[in-house]
Amino acid sequence: MKKAAILALLGGAVLSGAVEAQPQAYPNKPIRMVVPYAAGGAADITARVVGQKMAETLGVPVVVENRGGANGNIGTDAVAKAAPDGYTLLLVASGPIVVNPSLYAKVPYDPIKDLAPVSQITTYQYALVVAKNSPIRNVQDLIRMAKASPGKLSYGSTGIGGGGHLAGELFGTMTGTQLTHVPYKGSAPALADLLGGQLSFTFDTVVTTVPQIAGGKLRAFAVSGTRRAAGLPEVPTMSEIGYKGFDITQFQGLMVPARTDPAIIERLHQAVVQALKSPDVIRRLVTEGGNELVGSSPAEFAKVIRSESAMYAKLIKDANIKAD
């Protein structure tokens, strides 16, 4: 066989191999996005809104799967143990990643070793709110009343170790007050009791409280974090009223099983960034939802996870909070 013919055959074989390899390029089948909470919550909404736009960029369906239970631990563990092939993602809030490892005696996964960050998608703050008809008129009034009757004022939260609970503990520590924590299974029952007068105040997410505030049912005194919330621009931060370092916030981010190919992680990261540029995503998550969009790199998200893990570990230890 002549040399030219041999080269032609080899070239054809290489091209044939390349064509055959193309269907295996990532992604080539539906991607599962696990949300470790029940349907209808903030993380679920984010997953569906962002997942739809990611699907347009990636060219395959992104299917949201809710696997709630154990304060987010069950769904998170499922992803931590999944194949690191880029087809199982975790859309998670702060709790299972930076809070639960310190809150529980043992969790079945290591968020640092078993999961890899892709991107922080959003951040949202907590608002200190009271019912419209509450006799408490401002933060100073709340502190004065709490000091006058230690343990009498109560606040609700979405559960032990949730952001609202930790915000209440930090508030009590920073103000030198003794407050009674009442855990609930979600925001709805806690807000119902707040409106009904069974609770004195509560810390809940800006995302959750904005509709109630806009409807005149709640009054907001302050928000957590380093700057005012986009959804409540007229409400000062706790730092502005004299309580610096009141930085209890929640993130929502995308993670994958550890050992996932860095090229796949970068592909997913770019899909997130592209999704967050969508006017529809901005409308749903920022204008209507009160979130702040982030779209950080994997390295930046990893830094946030390390920093917040240390902060919550200290707060949980100092307040002696235990979930089990």
Stockholm file with secondary structure:
# STOCKHOLM 1.0

chainA/1-324         MKKAAILALLGGAVLSGAVEAQPQAYPNKPIRMVVPYAAGGAADITARVVGQKMAETLGVPVVVENRGGANGNIGTDAVAKAAPDGYTLLLVASGPIVVNPSLYAKVPYDPIKDLAPVSQITTYQYALVVAKNSPIRNVQDLIRMAKASPGKLSYGSTGIGGGGHLAGELFGTMTGTQLTHVPYKGSAPALADLLGGQLSFTFDTVVTTVPQIAGGKLRAFAVSGTRRAAGLPEVPTMSEIGYKGFDITQFQGLMVPARTDPAIIERLHQAVVQALKSPDVIRRLVTEGGNELVGSSPAEFAKVIRSESAMYAKLIKDANIKAD
#=GR chainA/1-324 SS CCHHHHHHHHHHHHHHHHHHHGGGSSCCSCEEEEESSCTTSHHHHHHHHHHHHHHHHHTSCEEEEECCCGGGHHHHHHHHTSCSSSSEEEEEEHIIIIIHHHHSSCCSSCTTTSEEEEEEEEEEEEEEEEETTCSCCSHHHHHHHHHHSTTTCEEEESSTTSHHHHHHHHHHHHHTCCCEEEECSSHHHHHHHHHTTSCSEEEEEHHHHHHHHHTTSEEEEEECSSSCCTTCTTSCBTTTTTCTTCCCEEEEEEEEETTCCHHHHHHHHHHHHHHTTCHHHHIIIIITTCCEECCCCHHHHHHHHHHHHHHHHHHHHHHTCCCC
#=GC SS_cons         CCHHHHHHHHHHHHHHHHHHHGGGSSCCSCEEEEESSCTTSHHHHHHHHHHHHHHHHHTSCEEEEECCCGGGHHHHHHHHTSCSSSSEEEEEEHIIIIIHHHHSSCCSSCTTTSEEEEEEEEEEEEEEEEETTCSCCSHHHHHHHHHHSTTTCEEEESSTTSHHHHHHHHHHHHHTCCCEEEECSSHHHHHHHHHTTSCSEEEEEHHHHHHHHHTTSEEEEEECSSSCCTTCTTSCBTTTTTCTTCCCEEEEEEEEETTCCHHHHHHHHHHHHHHTTCHHHHIIIIITTCCEECCCCHHHHHHHHHHHHHHHHHHHHHHTCCCC
//
